[in-house]
Amino acid sequence: METNEVIDHGAPVRQFSVMLPNRAGALAALLKLLRTASIEVIGLSVQDSRDATVARLVLSDPDLAERIFMEKGIPYTNCDLLVVAMRECGPGLLQCLDTLMVAETNVDFAYALLPGPVGHSMLAIHVEDYDFAVTVLHQSGFKLMYQEDISR
């Protein structure tokens, strides 16, 4: 599938990957810090290893979260995610992944987010080419969510 059209409907959803020590309470302490700033966790995925934990976070106020991470010296990276509102979890998920596969777009990782403002299930997806994947999914009729759609 070839397309040069770029569809821009809003700011991409930003994910933070935060490196935490692998010890009891580290994730809770991070979430309490965010909560004191009224930042809500919209999505969370945790990858654990022997020495460290990486918490992937989608947050309601990424700009404020980034300032807090910098001020507190919390190591992090960030990236843009596609967020797809799913009407039907099972068939919708398979259709979304099939659409990306046919377009030869690789999915690096994906995880579910908390239900959106209108109650849709949401799927966060990291792909190798964000703009191309946005165009492909829009042309295939998928409802994409942007940071302003999911911030509460």
Secondary structure, 3 states (H helix, E strand, C coil): CCCCCCCCCCCCEEEEEEEEECCCCHHHHHHHHHHHCCCCEEEEEEEECCCEEEEEEEECCHHHHHHHHHHHCCCEEEEEEEEEEECCHHHHHHHHHHHHHHCCCCEEEEEEECCCCCCCEEEEEEECCHHHHHHHHHHCCCEEECHHHHCC
